[in-house]
């Protein structure tokens, strides 16, 4: 029987793919997991020249598609590609024809392709991939509850003080500050404006914004901190920085937000819904059942939906 091998980054850093693979590794203990964040290249190549294996690639990194073709040329091993986000539109919308050719070839040789929503499936069909090999597979697994105590110890004491002194409590997250077509991809700016609006209704409101990687777009971060000061919400807005899992916080909040300009299938949305926390997200793409949708980048619609969710949540 072919050995199942998962290829992709494991935490840290904590992201949609790495968290999914970590949780999967606790379930599929008989499978092998190759961590592309910490690869020993010689060991990695040895795995690749071993025959009779079945690989499942999970990544948005262009190198993953190169690995699949290397595997196909060097061995008779079969592979599946699990696409977690919208990175293909960026690749095929770019100017590098070689990247487009490499990715398309990789997709055509795959035994199966898993995608996290119908929009990605439709896009693959549009670029010429056989529909029969594409299926939707959500990248969510329930969090291992036995990890909660360990995760809570990674939070600073100032966070618990903030939680204890603010209600209602809202939460959102971004891997790092990213722009798409000049727009704040994860919507930090919208979270700040929303906090200001809601403070008029709830003076003790608290907003936790998790930002693991603060190394990029520091000028924009400073602008946002200046805006927080201008709006007089310094005591209401908390930045949680560093690599940390968030799901224990969802259990302590009143509302989770995902105001993303673009998106795939958000693990954080599914986690919040799993813990029955009211969840609001932009209407850019298909969202899980029970998600409250607001018009993408419309702060007034977000305010109306958030106010209603807090009142009735």
Protein Blocks (a to p, Z undefined) as FASTA:
>chain_A
ZZdddeddddddddfklmmmmmmmmmmmmbccddfklccfklmmmmmmpghiacddddfb
fklmmmmmmmmmmmmcdcddddfbfklmmmmmmmblklmmmmmmmmmmpmbdcdfbfklm
mmmmmnopafklpccddfbdcddfklmmmmmmmpcfklmmmmmmgccddddddfbdcdee
hiafkommmmmmmmmmmmmmmmmbccddddfblmgoklmmmmmmmmmmmnopmmmpccde
djddfklmmmmccbdcdfbfbdcddfklmmmmmnopacdddfkbccdehiacddehiakl
mmmmmmmmmmmZZ
